[in-house]
């Protein structure tokens, strides 16, 4: 939705991403590509979307929290950026990094 892609194009990009993920053993190459190609506002939006997925089941899992911290750092964002994104997804409340 964010980039206005047609469903078929988005599906094709997702399939390419899944194939690349299957060939990769680390998230570094993906986060580096995103960090260098995507403006900060869009990287923050990506973190908001990821928090939406992480929080979809209503449970804060320590492994998911650790992964989110790693992704946020590798995208060149701050813990506060992540906390604000999480807060936005949760619908407000206090910010806790």
LUMTIGU-780922 format. One line per field, with one value per atom (N, C-alpha, C, O, CB): residue number from 0; atom name; y, z, x. Coordinates in nm, 3 decimals. Glycine has a CB too. Layout:
<nodes>
pos: (NUM,...)
site: (CA,...)
Y: (Y,...)
Z: (Z,...)
X: (X,...)
</nodes>
This chain:
<nodes>
pos: (0,0,0,0,0,1,1,1,1,1,2,2,2,2,2,3,3,3,3,3,4,4,4,4,4,5,5,5,5,5,6,6,6,6,6,7,7,7,7,7,8,8,8,8,8,9,9,9,9,9,10,10,10,10,10,11,11,11,11,11,12,12,12,12,12,13,13,13,13,13,14,14,14,14,14,15,15,15,15,15,16,16,16,16,16,17,17,17,17,17,18,18,18,18,18,19,19,19,19,19,20,20,20,20,20,21,21,21,21,21,22,22,22,22,22,23,23,23,23,23,24,24,24,24,24,25,25,25,25,25,26,26,26,26,26,27,27,27,27,27,28,28,28,28,28,29,29,29,29,29,30,30,30,30,30,31,31,31,31,31,32,32,32,32,32,33,33,33,33,33,34,34,34,34,34,35,35,35,35,35,36,36,36,36,36,37,37,37,37,37,38,38,38,38,38,39,39,39,39,39,40,40,40,40,40,41,41,41,41,41,42,42,42,42,42,43,43,43,43,43,44,44,44,44,44,45,45,45,45,45,46,46,46,46,46,47,47,47,47,47,48,48,48,48,48,49,49,49,49,49,50,50,50,50,50,51,51,51,51,51,52,52,52,52,52,53,53,53,53,53,54,54,54,54,54,55,55,55,55,55,56,56,56,56,56,57,57,57,57,57,58,58,58,58,58,59,59,59,59,59,60,60,60,60,60,61,61,61,61,61,62,62,62,62,62,63,63,63,63,63,64,64,64,64,64,65,65,65,65,65,66,66,66,66,66,67,67,67,67,67,68,68,68,68,68,69,69,69,69,69,70,70,70,70,70,71,71,71,71,71,72,72,72,72,72,73,73,73,73,73,74,74,74,74,74,75,75,75,75,75,76,76,76,76,76,77,77,77,77,77,78,78,78,78,78,79,79,79,79,79,80,80,80,80,80,81,81,81,81,81,82,82,82,82,82,83,83,83,83,83,84,84,84,84,84,85,85,85,85,85,86,86,86,86,86,87,87,87,87,87,88,88,88,88,88,89,89,89,89,89,90,90,90,90,90,91,91,91,91,91,92,92,92,92,92,93,93,93,93,93,94,94,94,94,94,95,95,95,95,95,96,96,96,96,96)
site: (N,CA,C,O,CB,N,CA,C,O,CB,N,CA,C,O,CB,N,CA,C,O,CB,N,CA,C,O,CB,N,CA,C,O,CB,N,CA,C,O,CB,N,CA,C,O,CB,N,CA,C,O,CB,N,CA,C,O,CB,N,CA,C,O,CB,N,CA,C,O,CB,N,CA,C,O,CB,N,CA,C,O,CB,N,CA,C,O,CB,N,CA,C,O,CB,N,CA,C,O,CB,N,CA,C,O,CB,N,CA,C,O,CB,N,CA,C,O,CB,N,CA,C,O,CB,N,CA,C,O,CB,N,CA,C,O,CB,N,CA,C,O,CB,N,CA,C,O,CB,N,CA,C,O,CB,N,CA,C,O,CB,N,CA,C,O,CB,N,CA,C,O,CB,N,CA,C,O,CB,N,CA,C,O,CB,N,CA,C,O,CB,N,CA,C,O,CB,N,CA,C,O,CB,N,CA,C,O,CB,N,CA,C,O,CB,N,CA,C,O,CB,N,CA,C,O,CB,N,CA,C,O,CB,N,CA,C,O,CB,N,CA,C,O,CB,N,CA,C,O,CB,N,CA,C,O,CB,N,CA,C,O,CB,N,CA,C,O,CB,N,CA,C,O,CB,N,CA,C,O,CB,N,CA,C,O,CB,N,CA,C,O,CB,N,CA,C,O,CB,N,CA,C,O,CB,N,CA,C,O,CB,N,CA,C,O,CB,N,CA,C,O,CB,N,CA,C,O,CB,N,CA,C,O,CB,N,CA,C,O,CB,N,CA,C,O,CB,N,CA,C,O,CB,N,CA,C,O,CB,N,CA,C,O,CB,N,CA,C,O,CB,N,CA,C,O,CB,N,CA,C,O,CB,N,CA,C,O,CB,N,CA,C,O,CB,N,CA,C,O,CB,N,CA,C,O,CB,N,CA,C,O,CB,N,CA,C,O,CB,N,CA,C,O,CB,N,CA,C,O,CB,N,CA,C,O,CB,N,CA,C,O,CB,N,CA,C,O,CB,N,CA,C,O,CB,N,CA,C,O,CB,N,CA,C,O,CB,N,CA,C,O,CB,N,CA,C,O,CB,N,CA,C,O,CB,N,CA,C,O,CB,N,CA,C,O,CB,N,CA,C,O,CB,N,CA,C,O,CB,N,CA,C,O,CB,N,CA,C,O,CB,N,CA,C,O,CB,N,CA,C,O,CB,N,CA,C,O,CB,N,CA,C,O,CB,N,CA,C,O,CB,N,CA,C,O,CB,N,CA,C,O,CB,N,CA,C,O,CB,N,CA,C,O,CB,N,CA,C,O,CB)
Y: (-0.119,0.000,0.125,0.219,0.000,0.125,0.244,0.292,0.413,0.214,0.200,0.239,0.232,0.251,0.151,0.204,0.205,0.097,0.119,0.337,-0.019,-0.127,-0.207,-0.231,-0.219,-0.248,-0.338,-0.471,-0.508,-0.358,-0.541,-0.667,-0.767,-0.833,-0.728,-0.778,-0.876,-0.839,-0.926,-0.889,-0.712,-0.668,-0.690,-0.737,-0.520,-0.657,-0.678,-0.827,-0.863,-0.623,-0.911,-1.056,-1.103,-1.184,-1.131,-1.053,-1.090,-1.045,-1.119,-1.032,-0.924,-0.875,-0.956,-0.985,-0.728,-0.992,-1.076,-1.211,-1.259,-1.096,-1.270,-1.399,-1.387,-1.475,-1.454,-1.279,-1.257,-1.241,-1.294,-1.132,-1.168,-1.149,-1.278,-1.304,-1.050,-1.361,-1.490,-1.580,-1.654,-1.558,-1.575,-1.654,-1.606,-1.687,-1.646,-1.475,-1.420,-1.454,-1.486,-1.267,-1.449,-1.484,-1.629,-1.660,-1.461,-1.716,-1.857,-1.884,-1.984,-1.936,-1.794,-1.810,-1.738,-1.752,-1.758,-1.664,-1.584,-1.645,-1.710,-1.440,-1.624,-1.674,-1.562,-1.588,-1.754,-1.435,-1.323,-1.214,-1.205,-1.267,-1.131,-1.020,-0.898,-0.801,-0.984,-0.901,-0.783,-0.732,-0.612,-0.813,-0.821,-0.775,-0.706,-0.611,-0.892,-0.750,-0.688,-0.552,-0.455,-0.780,-0.547,-0.420,-0.317,-0.198,-0.439,-0.360,-0.266,-0.210,-0.089,-0.336,-0.294,-0.247,-0.148,-0.046,-0.367,-0.177,-0.086,0.045,0.152,-0.152,0.036,0.156,0.250,0.372,0.117,0.195,0.280,0.331,0.433,0.204,0.264,0.301,0.371,0.434,0.180,0.360,0.408,0.527,0.520,0.293,0.635,0.751,0.713,0.618,0.867,0.789,0.758,0.750,0.665,0.862,0.837,0.835,0.701,0.648,0.950,0.648,0.520,0.404,0.303,0.499,0.418,0.313,0.310,0.202,0.338,0.426,0.430,0.365,0.293,0.577,0.390,0.328,0.176,0.103,0.383,0.129,-0.016,-0.073,-0.179,-0.047,-0.002,-0.047,-0.050,-0.141,0.045,0.050,0.049,-0.076,-0.142,0.175,-0.109,-0.229,-0.356,-0.446,-0.237,-0.361,-0.478,-0.491,-0.601,-0.470,-0.378,-0.383,-0.432,-0.504,-0.243,-0.393,-0.442,-0.593,-0.656,-0.381,-0.652,-0.798,-0.860,-0.956,-0.841,-0.804,-0.858,-0.855,-0.949,-0.779,-0.749,-0.732,-0.789,-0.782,-0.585,-0.844,-0.893,-0.998,-1.007,-0.950,-1.079,-1.184,-1.136,-1.213,-1.303,-1.009,-0.953,-0.995,-0.971,-0.992,-1.058,-1.108,-1.044,-1.040,-1.263,-0.993,-0.940,-1.054,-1.089,-0.818,-1.112,-1.223,-1.168,-1.082,-1.320,-1.216,-1.166,-1.185,-1.102,-1.234,-1.294,-1.319,-1.218,-1.170,-1.463,-1.187,-1.086,-0.948,-0.871,-1.082,-0.916,-0.788,-0.778,-0.672,-0.773,-0.886,-0.886,-0.866,-0.787,-1.019,-0.935,-0.920,-0.777,-0.719,-1.020,-0.720,-0.582,-0.485,-0.394,-0.541,-0.503,-0.416,-0.425,-0.324,-0.454,-0.546,-0.566,-0.497,-0.429,-0.716,-0.516,-0.456,-0.304,-0.237,-0.505,-0.251,-0.105,-0.049,0.050,-0.068,-0.111,-0.064,-0.072,0.022,-0.145,-0.181,-0.199,-0.111,-0.087,-0.344,-0.063,0.032,0.176,0.270,0.019,0.191,0.325,0.408,0.531,0.397,0.341,0.408,0.395,0.313,0.350,0.476,0.476,0.393,0.365,0.619,0.355,0.288,0.375,0.321,0.254,0.506,0.594,0.590,0.592,0.740,0.583,0.567,0.441,0.442,0.560,0.334,0.208,0.218,0.171,0.096,0.281,0.294,0.377,0.344,0.359,0.485,0.568,0.493,0.506,0.698,0.414,0.333,0.229,0.209,0.264,0.163,0.063,0.129,0.074,-0.007,0.245,0.318,0.353,0.340,0.446,0.396,0.431,0.310,0.319,0.487,0.196,0.072,0.029,-0.020,-0.042,0.050,0.011,0.110,0.084,-0.001,0.222,0.318,0.420,0.471,0.246,0.450,0.552,0.491,0.377,0.627,0.569,0.523,0.578,0.658,0.370,0.534,0.584,0.517,0.403,0.564,0.589,0.537,0.469,0.529,0.650,0.341,0.265,0.196,0.105,0.163,0.237,0.179,0.037,-0.029,0.264)
Z: (0.000,0.000,0.000,-0.075,0.121,0.085,0.104,-0.027,-0.049,0.203,-0.115,-0.238,-0.360,-0.473,-0.260,-0.338,-0.446,-0.552,-0.670,-0.512,-0.508,-0.602,-0.631,-0.544,-0.547,-0.756,-0.793,-0.721,-0.692,-0.949,-0.693,-0.617,-0.683,-0.614,-0.603,-0.815,-0.883,-0.873,-0.853,-1.031,-0.886,-0.872,-0.729,-0.708,-0.911,-0.631,-0.491,-0.464,-0.394,-0.397,-0.520,-0.503,-0.563,-0.502,-0.568,-0.680,-0.744,-0.663,-0.650,-0.884,-0.610,-0.526,-0.398,-0.353,-0.492,-0.340,-0.220,-0.250,-0.172,-0.164,-0.363,-0.400,-0.420,-0.379,-0.527,-0.484,-0.502,-0.367,-0.346,-0.591,-0.277,-0.143,-0.066,0.003,-0.066,-0.077,-0.008,-0.064,0.011,-0.019,-0.195,-0.256,-0.207,-0.173,-0.411,-0.205,-0.156,-0.010,0.031,-0.175,0.069,0.211,0.227,0.314,0.283,0.145,0.153,0.122,0.167,0.060,0.045,0.009,0.106,0.096,-0.132,0.198,0.290,0.429,0.470,0.295,0.501,0.637,0.740,0.860,0.656,0.693,0.787,0.733,0.612,0.810,0.824,0.783,0.742,0.690,0.895,0.764,0.740,0.596,0.575,0.771,0.498,0.359,0.326,0.247,0.264,0.386,0.361,0.429,0.368,0.408,0.554,0.626,0.567,0.564,0.774,0.520,0.458,0.329,0.304,0.429,0.249,0.125,0.153,0.085,0.044,0.254,0.291,0.345,0.307,0.396,0.433,0.494,0.389,0.401,0.595,0.288,0.189,0.082,0.018,0.124,0.060,-0.050,-0.008,-0.090,-0.126,0.119,0.164,0.258,0.351,0.234,0.235,0.326,0.468,0.488,0.273,0.565,0.706,0.739,0.818,0.794,0.680,0.710,0.670,0.739,0.638,0.557,0.511,0.593,0.613,0.363,0.642,0.730,0.861,0.916,0.758,0.911,1.033,1.005,1.090,1.082,0.887,0.851,0.843,0.880,0.716,0.796,0.791,0.932,0.957,0.720,1.025,1.165,1.222,1.297,1.250,1.189,1.235,1.185,1.260,1.186,1.057,1.001,1.070,1.100,0.850,1.095,1.164,1.305,1.349,1.169,1.377,1.510,1.499,1.587,1.578,1.393,1.374,1.365,1.419,1.249,1.296,1.285,1.420,1.464,1.177,1.485,1.613,1.718,1.797,1.664,1.718,1.822,1.784,1.862,1.854,1.665,1.616,1.706,1.717,1.478,1.772,1.859,2.002,2.087,1.858,2.029,2.162,2.265,2.385,2.211,2.222,2.314,2.281,2.165,2.307,2.385,2.367,2.393,2.508,2.464,2.288,2.297,2.304,2.223,2.177,2.397,2.409,2.282,2.251,2.525,2.210,2.087,1.978,1.904,2.037,1.970,1.874,1.912,1.825,1.867,2.041,2.086,2.048,2.002,2.239,2.066,2.031,1.881,1.839,2.076,1.802,1.658,1.616,1.531,1.587,1.676,1.644,1.679,1.601,1.718,1.794,1.830,1.726,1.688,1.971,1.680,1.580,1.448,1.387,1.556,1.405,1.279,1.289,1.198,1.243,1.398,1.417,1.409,1.340,1.552,1.479,1.478,1.338,1.294,1.576,1.270,1.137,1.032,0.927,1.096,1.059,0.967,0.996,0.931,0.975,1.096,1.129,1.206,1.202,1.005,1.277,1.358,1.505,1.544,1.330,1.587,1.730,1.806,1.755,1.784,1.929,2.014,2.033,2.044,2.150,2.038,2.053,1.928,1.939,2.081,1.808,1.685,1.695,1.658,1.560,1.744,1.758,1.861,1.837,1.797,1.974,2.080,2.031,2.059,2.205,1.959,1.906,1.802,1.796,1.845,1.718,1.619,1.687,1.648,1.524,1.789,1.864,1.931,1.930,1.970,1.989,2.056,1.956,1.986,2.123,1.839,1.735,1.698,1.682,1.610,1.684,1.649,1.761,1.736,1.618,1.885,2.001,2.027,2.110,2.124,1.958,1.972,2.083,2.137,1.996,2.117,2.219,2.344,2.345,2.252,2.450,2.577,2.596,2.516,2.584,2.702,2.732,2.646,2.603,2.880,2.622,2.542,2.634,2.729,2.461,2.606,2.680,2.579,2.508,2.779,2.572,2.474,2.513,2.443,2.461)
X: (0.083,0.000,0.087,0.062,-0.094,0.189,0.273,0.334,0.344,0.384,0.374,0.441,0.349,0.394,0.561,0.221,0.124,0.148,0.123,0.125,0.195,0.223,0.097,0.014,0.331,0.084,-0.025,-0.003,0.111,-0.034,-0.110,-0.102,-0.008,0.069,-0.241,-0.014,0.071,0.219,0.303,0.030,0.251,0.390,0.438,0.550,0.404,0.355,0.392,0.415,0.509,0.282,0.331,0.346,0.478,0.548,0.227,0.513,0.639,0.760,0.858,0.646,0.753,0.862,0.876,0.986,0.840,0.761,0.765,0.831,0.912,0.623,0.795,0.854,1.004,1.080,0.788,1.048,1.192,1.261,1.370,1.218,1.197,1.253,1.262,1.361,1.170,1.159,1.160,1.269,1.333,1.024,1.291,1.397,1.534,1.620,1.388,1.553,1.680,1.702,1.813,1.684,1.595,1.606,1.650,1.731,1.473,1.596,1.630,1.777,1.834,1.544,1.837,1.978,2.071,2.193,2.001,2.015,2.096,2.096,2.000,2.044,2.206,2.213,2.207,2.199,2.340,2.211,2.208,2.116,2.091,2.351,2.066,1.979,2.059,2.002,1.884,2.191,2.273,2.261,2.246,2.416,2.267,2.264,2.133,2.130,2.286,2.023,1.894,1.883,1.838,1.781,1.924,1.914,2.009,1.977,1.944,2.126,2.220,2.160,2.169,2.354,2.100,2.037,1.925,1.912,1.982,1.845,1.736,1.792,1.745,1.643,1.891,1.949,2.007,1.993,2.058,2.072,2.137,2.041,2.070,2.249,1.929,1.840,1.711,1.645,1.806,1.675,1.544,1.561,1.642,1.465,1.486,1.495,1.451,1.375,1.408,1.499,1.474,1.325,1.283,1.540,1.244,1.100,1.039,0.952,1.028,1.084,1.032,1.088,1.020,1.065,1.212,1.267,1.189,1.164,1.417,1.150,1.068,0.932,0.880,1.048,0.877,0.749,0.764,0.672,0.697,0.878,0.903,0.903,0.846,1.039,0.967,0.970,0.829,0.794,1.061,0.747,0.607,0.536,0.465,0.532,0.556,0.493,0.543,0.465,0.519,0.674,0.729,0.673,0.640,0.881,0.661,0.600,0.456,0.408,0.605,0.387,0.250,0.244,0.153,0.189,0.342,0.349,0.385,0.322,0.452,0.488,0.535,0.425,0.411,0.657,0.346,0.245,0.108,0.013,0.230,0.097,-0.033,-0.095,-0.217,-0.018,-0.012,-0.065,-0.087,-0.132,0.027,-0.054,-0.076,0.027,0.008,-0.210,0.137,0.239,0.373,0.414,0.249,0.443,0.579,0.677,0.703,0.608,0.729,0.823,0.965,1.001,0.806,1.048,1.186,1.269,1.354,1.255,1.246,1.321,1.283,1.368,1.297,1.155,1.110,1.165,1.206,0.956,1.165,1.222,1.369,1.414,1.206,1.444,1.586,1.605,1.691,1.652,1.527,1.536,1.502,1.569,1.442,1.399,1.362,1.475,1.504,1.233,1.539,1.652,1.764,1.822,1.707,1.793,1.897,1.860,1.942,1.922,1.737,1.692,1.695,1.744,1.551,1.642,1.640,1.782,1.805,1.575,1.874,2.013,2.073,2.138,2.097,2.052,2.110,2.046,2.105,2.098,1.925,1.862,1.904,1.858,1.710,1.993,2.041,1.941,1.945,2.079,1.852,1.750,1.786,1.870,1.609,1.722,1.751,1.648,1.540,1.754,1.683,1.584,1.458,1.348,1.645,1.475,1.359,1.271,1.148,1.404,1.332,1.253,1.168,1.050,1.346,1.229,1.157,1.045,0.934,1.253,1.075,0.974,0.855,0.740,1.036,0.883,0.774,0.693,0.571,0.831,0.760,0.690,0.601,0.486,0.790,0.656,0.578,0.458,0.348,0.666,0.480,0.372,0.263,0.144,0.426,0.302,0.204,0.120,-0.002,0.275,0.186,0.114,0.021,-0.089,0.214,0.065,-0.016,-0.129,-0.216,0.071,-0.127,-0.235,-0.216,-0.314,-0.360,-0.091,-0.065,-0.009,0.035,-0.190,-0.012,0.044,0.182,0.230,0.046,0.248,0.380,0.486,0.470,0.411,0.595,0.705,0.804,0.853,0.774,0.832,0.933,1.021,0.977,0.867,1.148,1.240,1.277,1.353,1.367)
</nodes>
